[in-house]
């Protein structure tokens, strides 16, 4: 597994909350375990990890917020703080990956030695995000621009053009922008029509009184 792929751990955790909508999916130990996927670490999660996970989530969102606002130094400082608090030990591994001759395909793996499930998850998420940041750039970390959604995303586009967390949000934003343009066009058209009508009404040629008809 490429180390940068571990950054998905960070995105998954951050996106369990939608602050603008007042929604939070991280309310139980079951929700915590779902974040681990098939990892055996999920079995170590307890009720106490719910609060700890929320704390890590806040810190990870701060990294994305700083990156999204263009403050690269702040984003890196916040991420470094997480790396110090939740360290890992990189190891060479060959499990689950075999070549055509049945030999292991050696790759780097993040081996953690956590005291609890939160420490394990946070260590992998922070390290994965660090590898992604250094490989692709701080500006590849963003928050969805389709209000009120502010989900985190990792921009892997070739031209650094991603602005939304999903196709759904991109479509919703495009539709909203189109409707806004149409409303503006309608308002301008109505305003132009009223101006023309007022000009016509106040024009001397529109005066039908005796003086206006001449002799």
C-alpha positions as CSV (number, residue, x, y, z in Angstrom):
1,X,0.0,0.0,0.0
2,X,1.3,3.5,-0.9
3,X,1.8,5.5,2.3
4,X,-0.1,8.4,0.9
5,X,-3.2,6.3,0.6
6,X,-3.4,6.3,4.4
7,X,-4.5,9.9,4.1
8,X,-8.0,8.5,3.4
9,X,-8.1,7.7,7.1
10,X,-8.0,11.5,7.8
11,X,-10.7,12.3,5.3
12,X,-13.0,9.6,6.6
13,X,-12.7,10.9,10.2
14,X,-13.1,14.6,9.3
15,X,-16.2,13.9,7.2
16,X,-18.1,12.2,10.1
17,X,-19.1,15.7,11.0
18,X,-21.0,18.4,9.1
19,X,-20.6,21.5,11.3
20,X,-22.7,23.8,9.1
21,X,-25.6,21.4,9.2
22,X,-25.2,20.5,12.8
23,X,-24.7,16.8,12.0
24,X,-22.3,14.4,13.7
25,X,-22.2,10.7,12.8
26,X,-19.5,9.9,15.4
27,X,-21.8,9.1,18.3
28,X,-21.1,5.5,19.2
29,X,-18.3,3.0,19.5
30,X,-19.9,1.2,16.4
31,X,-19.3,4.4,14.4
32,X,-15.7,4.4,15.5
33,X,-15.2,0.8,14.5
34,X,-16.7,1.5,11.0
35,X,-13.9,4.0,10.4
36,X,-11.3,1.2,10.6
37,X,-12.9,-0.8,7.9
38,X,-11.5,-4.3,7.9
39,X,-8.5,-3.4,10.1
40,X,-8.3,-5.6,13.3
41,X,-7.7,-2.5,15.3
42,X,-11.4,-1.9,15.2
43,X,-11.9,-4.5,17.8
44,X,-9.9,-2.4,20.3
45,X,-12.3,0.5,20.2
46,X,-14.3,1.2,23.3
47,X,-16.8,3.9,24.4
48,X,-14.0,6.1,25.6
49,X,-12.7,6.3,22.0
50,X,-15.7,8.3,20.9
51,X,-14.6,11.4,22.7
52,X,-11.0,10.9,21.8
53,X,-11.8,10.4,18.1
54,X,-13.8,13.7,18.2
55,X,-10.8,15.5,19.6
56,X,-8.5,14.1,16.8
57,X,-11.2,15.0,14.2
58,X,-11.1,18.6,15.3
59,X,-7.3,18.8,14.9
60,X,-7.4,17.1,11.5
61,X,-10.1,19.5,10.3
62,X,-8.0,22.4,11.4
63,X,-5.2,21.1,9.1
64,X,-7.6,21.1,6.1
65,X,-9.1,24.5,7.0
66,X,-5.6,26.1,7.1
67,X,-4.6,24.4,3.8
68,X,-7.9,25.5,2.2
69,X,-7.4,29.1,3.3
70,X,-3.9,29.1,1.8
71,X,-2.0,29.2,5.1
72,X,0.5,26.4,4.3
73,X,2.7,27.0,7.3
74,X,-0.1,26.8,9.7
75,X,-1.3,23.5,8.0
76,X,2.1,22.0,8.3
77,X,2.6,23.1,11.9
78,X,-0.8,21.6,12.9
79,X,0.0,18.3,11.2
80,X,3.5,18.2,12.7
81,X,1.8,18.5,16.1
82,X,-0.3,15.5,15.4
83,X,2.7,13.5,14.2
84,X,4.5,14.2,17.5
85,X,1.5,13.2,19.6
86,X,0.7,10.0,17.6
87,X,4.0,8.5,16.3
88,X,4.3,5.4,14.1
89,X,7.1,3.0,13.1
90,X,7.4,2.5,9.3
91,X,8.2,-1.2,8.4
92,X,8.8,-3.2,5.3
93,X,5.9,-5.6,4.7
94,X,4.9,-8.2,2.1
95,X,1.6,-9.4,3.4
96,X,-1.4,-9.8,1.0
97,X,0.8,-8.8,-2.0
98,X,2.3,-11.6,-4.1
99,X,3.9,-11.5,-7.5
100,X,3.3,-14.0,-10.3
101,X,5.8,-16.4,-8.7
102,X,4.2,-16.2,-5.3
103,X,6.9,-14.1,-3.8
104,X,6.0,-11.1,-1.5
105,X,5.8,-7.7,-3.1
106,X,7.6,-5.7,-0.5
107,X,6.2,-2.3,0.4
108,X,6.3,0.2,3.2
109,X,3.7,-0.3,6.0
110,X,2.9,1.8,9.0
111,X,3.2,-0.3,12.1
112,X,1.6,1.3,15.1
113,X,1.9,0.4,18.8
114,X,-1.0,2.3,20.2
115,X,-2.2,2.4,23.8
116,X,-5.8,2.6,22.5
117,X,-7.8,2.6,19.2
118,X,-7.7,6.4,18.9
119,X,-3.9,6.5,19.0
120,X,-3.6,3.9,16.4
121,X,-6.1,5.5,14.0
122,X,-4.7,9.0,14.6
123,X,-1.1,7.8,13.9
124,X,-2.0,6.3,10.6
125,X,-4.2,9.2,9.5
126,X,-1.6,11.8,10.4
127,X,1.2,10.0,8.7
128,X,-0.8,9.3,5.6
129,X,-1.8,12.9,5.4
130,X,1.8,13.9,5.8
131,X,3.0,11.7,2.9
132,X,0.1,13.0,0.7
133,X,1.0,16.6,1.6
134,X,4.7,16.3,0.9
135,X,4.1,14.3,-2.3
136,X,1.3,16.4,-3.9
137,X,1.5,19.8,-2.0
138,X,-0.4,21.5,0.8
139,X,-2.8,23.1,-1.7
140,X,-4.1,19.5,-2.5
141,X,-5.9,19.5,0.8
142,X,-9.3,21.2,0.6
143,X,-12.8,21.7,1.9
144,X,-15.8,21.4,-0.3
145,X,-17.0,24.8,-1.8
146,X,-20.6,23.7,-2.2
147,X,-22.2,25.5,0.8
148,X,-23.2,24.4,3.4
149,X,-21.1,21.3,2.8
150,X,-17.5,21.6,4.1
151,X,-16.4,18.0,3.7
152,X,-12.6,17.5,3.4
153,X,-11.2,16.1,0.2
154,X,-7.8,15.3,-1.4
155,X,-7.2,16.8,-4.8
156,X,-5.5,14.4,-7.1
157,X,-6.5,16.1,-10.3
158,X,-3.8,16.8,-12.9
159,X,-4.5,20.5,-13.0
160,X,-5.2,21.1,-9.3
161,X,-8.8,22.1,-10.2
162,X,-10.9,20.2,-7.6
163,X,-13.2,22.3,-5.6
164,X,-15.8,19.9,-4.3
165,X,-15.8,16.7,-2.2
166,X,-18.0,14.7,-4.6
167,X,-19.8,14.8,-8.0
168,X,-23.0,15.4,-6.2
169,X,-21.8,18.6,-4.6
170,X,-20.2,19.7,-7.9
171,X,-23.5,19.3,-9.7
172,X,-25.4,21.0,-6.9
173,X,-23.1,24.0,-7.0
174,X,-23.3,24.2,-10.8
175,X,-27.1,24.2,-10.7
176,X,-27.1,26.8,-8.0
177,X,-24.7,29.0,-10.0
178,X,-26.8,28.6,-13.2
179,X,-30.0,29.6,-11.3
180,X,-28.3,32.6,-9.8
181,X,-27.2,33.7,-13.3
182,X,-30.7,33.3,-14.7
183,X,-32.2,35.3,-11.8
184,X,-29.6,38.1,-12.4
185,X,-30.4,38.1,-16.2
186,X,-34.1,38.3,-15.4
187,X,-33.6,41.1,-13.0
188,X,-31.5,43.0,-15.5
189,X,-34.0,42.5,-18.2
190,X,-36.9,43.7,-16.0
191,X,-34.8,46.7,-15.0
192,X,-34.0,47.5,-18.6
193,X,-37.6,47.2,-19.6
194,X,-38.8,49.5,-16.8
195,X,-36.2,52.1,-17.7
196,X,-37.2,52.0,-21.4
197,X,-40.9,52.3,-20.4
198,X,-40.2,55.2,-18.1
199,X,-38.2,57.0,-20.8
200,X,-41.0,56.5,-23.3
201,X,-43.6,57.8,-21.0
202,X,-41.7,60.9,-20.1
203,X,-40.7,61.7,-23.7
204,X,-42.1,65.0,-25.3
205,X,-43.2,63.0,-28.3
206,X,-45.6,61.1,-26.0
207,X,-47.4,64.3,-25.0
208,X,-50.8,64.1,-26.6
209,X,-52.0,67.5,-25.3
210,X,-52.8,70.5,-27.6
211,X,-49.2,71.7,-27.4
212,X,-47.9,68.3,-28.3
213,X,-49.9,68.1,-31.5
214,X,-48.6,71.4,-33.0
215,X,-50.6,73.7,-35.3
